């Protein structure tokens, strides 16, 4: 049954306030928040974690739990106040008219139920369709979300699909009832950048096809630029700026929006000449917000007695349609003034080779029948002949999608695994066959790791100071407890944490502060090599800038070799000296940052660059969406590992890509690539990222 057309705003949130009530106090999570979503429009809601964006979404869904309450304002859906609807009406609207897609796809899927059955439930429950109609609809939607072999997918269980496929199923489920409003809460955070690009492209296409309005919640400004028509920036429970993408990106009118943009690595940022500017201070806790402007204590334009005198309302920006800001001084600030130059940093002199890998291989043997351990053994080729070297004071970035072997090689380097073949030389000493428990203190201290998730790496029952002292004891630093305590306080200074934090427990720290403790611990044994495995991907944009800056500063001071594992090419371009691109266990391209980021590219590097969302309206990107998922390392394709997804494959004669692994070839000094494309074809490659002329 087609739904009646509605002309007014699909969603109209007006002066919404939401609080959570604990035994001690009321904690306001969202205050005076207004946003409208028009038919067919996509609105991006951006801000750091804890700013209240997901609370707004849960408020719309009326899913605030028993402690959460709407304390003011209204939410209207198609002109009707949702606060006045009965429980039955709300139940009908949720899932049928408003659908929500969450960050973690497995949270929305039943692991014990086949995909087809889960999809068919939606129209059968909400619209009373027959089983046959529901199956046809499910088949159609799975085809729409571009999944291969839809019939097989409908007959699969969730665990049989990759993360990207699961997220597509969740999107398909949301679309089953053709909702008028789709709320997406960080739907691609857990996905690889190439999969993210495909999912975002898909969401845009489906929005057009179904005429669905969208509320897209994200902390990634580049993604919002690529998917949305309008944007609303949130800070500490309030909307601080609203407007069209062009207005907010090119003519921002709030100091927080400006500070946010200055802390993300856009093309042109350079760790030495144009360092990023992190936002000073910390995000206020909900029950400790300052008087007046919430952003006041961190703002470059703060004026005492004025900005902290009273609550600040949203004001319309003259001359711009539907552009508003929550700043008293927006008409006095010179928004076009160039940022005060951060002090430029001296580039550390790159020294001698510290680490050399030669034809390193790591294979795993797994039972073909993993459940019962029976049957023949299968070999997973996690790393195939990795050869590279890293020098003192150098940052070598290792990029690629999950499953390409980045973390496996890090484990072998750390001694958590031993190599199958090949060599790892640390200062000329072979370490590839020495597991970590057999390594001497010096070697363990010299090769350290900073992990992706700071929450998992700290002991929750030990103070911060004690954890660092424990690392110093293991590395044999200091002859007495007093010496170790003094060194621990120096390490806190090194990572710019107040010395008083030594007495704090991990739960009292924010994500960025925990990551700093992780870095302090890694440098406790005077590390020569630090493997940073996605060290900032779990952190907010503004905290990312501070943590990357910190790593760079420590590197300059200690001449550390940094192996930076990441899938975020914007950060890689900003901080690395050389880049190694991996795909399915192979190094497909290796060169200086300039060589890898300008054509000719390996076809996979080209696709990776095209997939990175860039928060800059003057950037034009070639659009390349990779088809399909990464093949399994247990069953890699014959020939070139990338040939199943390569858009240049038909340019290589005689089916060479299907038969032979390409040899390593040198394109220029220090720039190598594994690809069958001829020199003429490589010379035809255009830059993927172009900055439009002013």
Buried (B, 14 or more C-beta within 10 A) or exposed (E): EEEEEEEEBBBBBBEBBBBBEEEEEEBBBBBBBBBBBBBBBBBBBBBBBBBBBBBBBBBBBBEBEEEBBBBBBBBBBBEEEBEEBEEEEBBEBBBBBBBBBBBBBBEBBEEEEBBBBBBBBBBBBBBEBEEEBBBBBBBEBBBBBBBEEBEEBBEBBBEEBBBBBBBBBBBBBBBBBBBBBBBBBBBBBBBBBBBBBBBBBBBBEBBEEBEBBBBBBBBBBBBBBBBBBBBBBBBBBBBBBBBBBBBBBEBBBBBBBBBBBBBBBBBEBBBEEBBBBBBEEEBBEBEEBBEBBBBBBBBBBBBEEEBBEEEBEBBEBEEBEEBBBBBBBBEEBEEEEEEEEBEEBEEBEBEEBBBBBBEBBBBBEEEEEEEEEEEEEBEBBBBBBBBBBBBBBBBBBBBBBBBBBBBBBBBBBBBEBBBBEBBBBBBEEEBBEBEBEEBEEEBBBBBBBBBBBBBEBBEEEBBBBBBBBBBBEBBEBBEEEEEBBEBBBEBBEBBEBEEEBBEBBBEEBBBBBBBBBBBBBBBBBEBBBBBBBBBBBBBBBBBBBBBBBBBBBBBBEBBBBBBBBBBBBBBBBBBBBBBBBBBBBBBBBBBBBEBBBBBBBBBBBBBBBBBBBBBBEBBBBBEBBBEEBBBEBBEBBEBBBBBBBBEBBEBBEEEBBBEEBBEBBEBEEEBBBBBBBEEEBBEEBEBBBEBEEE
